[in-house]
Amino acid sequence: MTAIIGINAYHSDSAACLVVDGKLVAAAEEERFRRIKHWAGFPSEAIHYCLAEAGIRLGDVDYVAINQDAGANIWRKVAYMVTRRPDLSMVLDRIRNKRERAGVADELKRAFHGETLKAEVRHVEHHLAHLASAYLVSPFEEDSVAISVDGFGDFASAAWGVGKGSRIEVEDRVYFPHSLGIFYMALTQYLGFPSWGDEYKVMGLAPYGQPNFLKELRNVVHLQNDGTFRLNLDFFRHHLEKSEDEWENGEPRVKSLFSRSLEELLGPARKRNDELTQRHRDLARSIQAMYEEAFFHLLNRLHERHGLETLTLAGGCAMNSVANGKVYRNTPFKKLYVQSAAGDAGGAIGAAYAVWSELGGGERFHMEHAYWGPQYDDAYIAKLLESEKIAVGEAGCSVRCVSDEGDLVRETADAISQGLVVGWFQGRMEWGPRALGNRSILADPRRSDMKDILNLKIKRRESFRPFAPSIQREYVGEWFETEDEVPFMMQVYQIRSERRPDIPAVAHVDGSGRLQTVHRHSNPRYWRLIECFRGLTGVPILLNTSFNENEPVVCRPEEALDCFLRTKMDVLVLGNWIVRRIKL
Ligand SMILES: [Fe+2]
């Protein structure tokens, strides 16, 4: 047996996975255990979970693979330091990070209280791990172009190459300080969204505007003849001072990335609580348009160069599901795979599979679903509901166990079709940021008021952000303009115009939807629930949003029950148990 622990540490979305003899056994993000969004320290809880899932001990692990290699691209770093003479604190910060990351073995020993550690620690360059996180678990047997587009990692912001069999040949990279991830993040801050991961908000706002600032932004990002891009550094600050890889109590912090010159170019930056005007919507659309221009410029050049039809995408920017959804329209690529944890968390899987490949690899593994996290059986849930009997009773809820799956999905589908909001907690937690039917809040997509109901009852998020549809795989072509597998909600496609009025709660203002295709074999219970809803309504789609309220997605039944009780959700389905608020 060869056991490899893969980790993403000291980056946002710290995470761990376990690969045994080339097969993924478990994977989870540390934030779910620590209950701090995007937690960025060492993923000791996630490692504990992965080993417990497999029933092995730290001493049974052969390799620990981390998606960071301080020695990678070292000459580029040295050359940059010598020629640019950046702020001394930035240099010291980088040395500090390097020291912290050097201590993987020490961290493990600390987290496992002196258990023996015989594993060899292997460092995998950040972008090789990103590339591997998609290509090496993709279904593609043919050669594929593999691309990583990101903020920064190991002094590079993007990398690409060709995946062949169980190997990836890296062709080239874009190095610090040029970065599309930094461009998007800086402009997100400029629009008044300062938190880590707020890029989604710009992506959601974009369809409400026009790309009126694209001309100005072409002066911010310069496309190069070889397919790459460069930033006009006059508009940025990240190259002048330390600004990345900071975290406080595990929470990632980002410093202000844009310069005064950007405000001279585009007008004053929006403050966090300022009203959103049409100018801001136009800026959001322009930012997304500029990103797409650079992204497709790179993709098209790589297609020209390699003549391959399949593409795998990874890196923080591969979370841009709107751009991903245009790959078939804007490039000649015919097949696309984006893994569920496309961002830094996914680097844990990438690092593990890069090491497995170094060891010779074997038969390729295909990650076709995202259910690699913890699960809890009915006995655990029954015990919890018993111990919380008073709180549940005080909230005016009934509790029943429905052990027949047919009855369970019928009752749940019926509740959804009546406009109730259902917390749906089943099986193993999803790997990656999206809830995919195991830690989801579900609602009726046919109701035009459902977005407001959800925001009022639970989510309280910006009204311009859309909710997503889960659709049975068999019906994608009938409801969407693009027939494709999208198991991880990583592509946005246009909903057929004649169908849009049927599902207003999941159709964005431009008629698009960030769909999840639900496959009968990979999530049978969730598929069956939607099948039941289709039987009742003729619609093979549910509105699916993550099970949380301003916190990481729930992991344990305790968190699901707590979230249910403190919000105004109507029904909670915890495994085979149905907790229902009784209307007075
Ligand atoms: Fe990254």
Residues whose N, C-alpha, C, O or C-beta is under 5 A from the ligand:
A	BS01	LIG	D150 F152 G153 G316 D344
